[in-house]
Amino acid sequence: MRRKLAVALLLCMSLLSGVATAAPDGQRRKGGGGGPAGLPFPRTQLPRDRRAVEAQPDDPLASIQLAVDLVRAGRPAEAIPYFGFAEGTTAFERALPTYADALREVGRGREAAELRRDRGGEEPSLKAALAVVADLQAAGDRLGALDAVEEAEAAFPGAAVVFDYEADVRLDLGEVAEAEAALALAWHRGASTPRRVRVEARLLALAGDQVAALALMEPRAHGKTAKEDDVHLLGSLLNATGEGQRTLGILDLPRWRASQTPTLQAIRVEALLAAGRTEEAFALCRTVAATFGDHRHAVHAEGMVRAATGRSCVDP
């Protein structure tokens, strides 16, 4: 009973507070993008970038611009080689955070975290510290992510958003009571963030209240500032109730359709399974496993397909 009251209170607090726009959660993101930023990416930008690279193949600025825009467009695997063309240049150094984002997305989260830590030195920014947490979460390194959260809390004791990340990591570890305690600290220190909304929805789902969890995530995932993580969680909730076809409908909306990130490709695999389209799920799962390797969403999708079909998506 006390757990149900707690999650009900969380839902009320979230609905009353509204949802903040952030990236990482709690910080403003500049620019737009169809991938992590969650904003429509200009269709004409990538062709323009490609023409610039073709015209100036030895220009690191042209390669970096294309690489960065590919990440923004939700196509991180395509971006990696273009970052490599500019390695060792000033342009590459300036784009390192985006390169690390791309590494995270293709299943190289530990490498991304190490890169950020090396670049940040002894005094990393809050944004970089939280990105390290997200890198390690994506790599499935839950204890490493918790260590990174604790480092961020020590370095930025007044930042409410750090406790949103702690709550998220604690849930990954199955520590529900600790997640609720971190969430309470976050509410005490600052306004809501998208990550906090997702944590609250996960808590509601764990308490058995799928309806309330969906009520929380539907407006978040369909909003103008929605992120791929919002769509992923909404899709997970819908798939769990047998509504995989609804998830596929969301993923086929123009703003998400072109995204080639593990966050959306993996949830598409799981939606195909939920919709009874097993062979399509298996075929896409093989591509996801080959492209995104150890990214946690790819690993989870592969496990779902293996459980449903008895076949592994990973080549021996």
Helices and strands as residue ranges (DSSP letters): H 2-17, H 45-55, H 60-72, H 76-85, H 90-94, H 96-105, H 109-120, H 126-138, H 142-155, H 160-172, H 176-189, H 194-206, H 210-222, H 228-240, H 244-251, H 254-257, H 262-274, H 278-292, H 296-309
